[in-house]
């Protein structure tokens, strides 16, 4: 059948045709019985509910969710295909999917999980087809649960240059204390990029952990302060030492995620 073969658009056309037939022949039950249409609708709704139950199996606890994130994504993507390509059942499917996301968010680990799921859907997987990428992005736009993802993606898209290009354009100079003369300073571009990527990963992690409404931002503040405290005392004359440089990605991620 079109359902088992996941030809949801064809199934949508089939049901529309049945509705037209029902309207035309409703007064002729010997020609068209309404049970044809209602039977198909109930069967599809049952299948949507079954997909919802399958998805919930992967959300029993944090460990199960983390180890089964790919399976959950595939299951959620299938519901997303129904949502996008079977508009007759859009409201029904959206309700099932929303309930799943709400159940996830009720756990203390759920906000981070939903945030990572939204990022995965927005960016697409290596094995995703063009249709799957389109459906995944439609899902992110459809659900308010992914609004932080959309904000982050918008911020990324407004960046004019990729980090590699920006780092290649950095020029280092050393300023002499008394004469204020400058001399060229060699920079380790690979190390700069490595630390930027470390910052970006931590920033994303902090957002997933602290963007939830009930999150205690004081924890993030204290975490950032402790990282700074470990570097004291810092000499203004000696500049940034190796330990300070190693800590900068964590400090900056804490500050920027707090501002966000």
DAJOFEN-V747115 format. One line per field, one symbol per residue. phi: phi as a letter, one per 30 degrees, with the letter a starting at -180 (. if undefined). A space follows every 50 residues. Layout:
BEGIN
phi=???
END
This chain:
BEGIN
phi=.ddddicddddddeddddddddddcedbddcbcddedddddddddddddd dddeddedcdaddddddcddddddddddddddedcbeecedddddddddd ddddddcdcddddddddddddddicdcdddddddddddddddcddcdddd ddddddddddbdeeddddddccbccdecdidcbdbdcddddddedddded ddeddddddcddeddcddddddddddddedcddcddddiddddddddeed dddddddddd
END
